[in-house]
Amino acid sequence: MKEKIIILDFGSQYTQLIARRVRELNTYCEILPFHADITLDDTVKAVILSGSPFSVTDAKSPRLDLDRIIGTRPVLGICYGAQLIADHFGGKVERSLKREYGKARLSRFFQKDRLLAHIPQDTQVWMSHGDTIMEIPEQFELLAGTDSIDVAAFRAKDGVFEAPVYCLQFHPEVTHSLDGLTLLQNFVINIAGCHHEWTPVSFIEETVDNLRSQIGGQHVLMGLSGGVDSTVAATLLHHAIGDQLICFFIDNGLLRKHEYEEVLESYKEMNLNVIGVDAKQEFYTALKGLTNPEDKRKAIGRTFIEVFEREAKKIPAIEWLGQGTIYPDVIESISVHGPSVTIKSHHNVGGLPEKLNLKIVEPLRMLFKDEVRKVGFALDIPGNILNRHPFPGPGLGIRILGEVTPENVALLQEADAIYINLLKKYGLYDQIWQAGTILLPIQSVGVMGDERTYEKTIALRAVNSLDGMTAEWSHLPYDFMAEVSSEIINQVKGINRVVYDISTKPPSTIEWE
């Protein structure tokens, strides 16, 4: 049986980071809402309680039956989780006069402990809490403090509970806590006793076996995008069931220059059973006259479903629909407060399973994006697909501000090809999380030769990120930027101005629409 750690989510912005750090230790973990009815079977090695935007002093603060967990498995409470444990067992938790947020030093160690093994004194930690534990319960003892607070780390005394209980008022999961990963390793490996055997290779072996058992001799239909998620999911399915997997690669007319032909050829070289579908004109017709971003996204999604459904009816005996769903999508659907406010509609296969009466299979539903890439590498997926930057489902349709026309698509494809090819030429492509061009509905005056021009503007976007949830703009070299601008303006008739987007996410998003 696969051993795991359960992380109970109280709504912290850092909960996914806890899971990512635990998985960096080659240990499987799952995030569940704090109110989930969890089963503490033999596979569960420990429980971690996340932070929260709530205060334990609030009457409506999120609570759970701690007595059902404490003592049955090793427990680590982080920030709100620590305050919840302290409050539950009779400690004193109060609202701070001011929110403690930012860097601090773990300057005082009160005793040695397995949790703090190899943690140097004065190590930097990250605080983010509005409550402070003024007094710990009498069954607990202090481990460490900072210059400003006594209670930075504490634990249950030996013999009080049948399993260890540890509490931290700082966040070891963020990179600002410089030795946070070591501390989590101490808990996961040394205290919880996990064997750090969850690797890409072990995931592949287990997933292929499960898919083969789940699907049997039935057939799976899957739409491919040319991106990492759908390609890795399809490859896993192909390893499990071979040509029982049938894939569509739909040309929506919104892909990058020559991308349809190049990706289709790559899929055929991978021996995937892929059918190419040229549906450009249908998408252009659906987008005619639309300028609102949400309207465009919905039109693209609706047309994708119509094309997919029509093509699927040409293939008999399909029982399953494959999807490249990854773990952040799953977490969002079961979050503490339900799905977040919609910032943008997501391009997906919504409604297809019901329309086609198909069961869903999602080989990647428990993986983060970076884990998908690691699995893809272990599967020997070609680098031209595996190392591709993320590309939005609606494609260039949401990188053209204003109406999407074949002429605007062609204009953007040419500018984008110059940008991406120069990134590769300068050795910058693999250093960036995502790059792309945006065609703005803005015309400005320029001069070419002796002639006045009044043409369109291209914005360049390049960001660095771990998972796309937050992003910093990339600091590209000036000589590179100058060459990109010159090449686009000189080679793409209709563009006379190039600008660079230096916005971070948040408050901006990576895509403009």
Order of alpha helices (4+ residues) and beta strands (2+ residues): beta-alpha-beta-beta-beta-alpha-beta-beta-beta-beta-beta-beta-alpha-alpha-beta-alpha-beta-alpha-beta-alpha-alpha-beta-alpha-alpha-beta-alpha-alpha-alpha-beta-beta-beta-alpha-beta
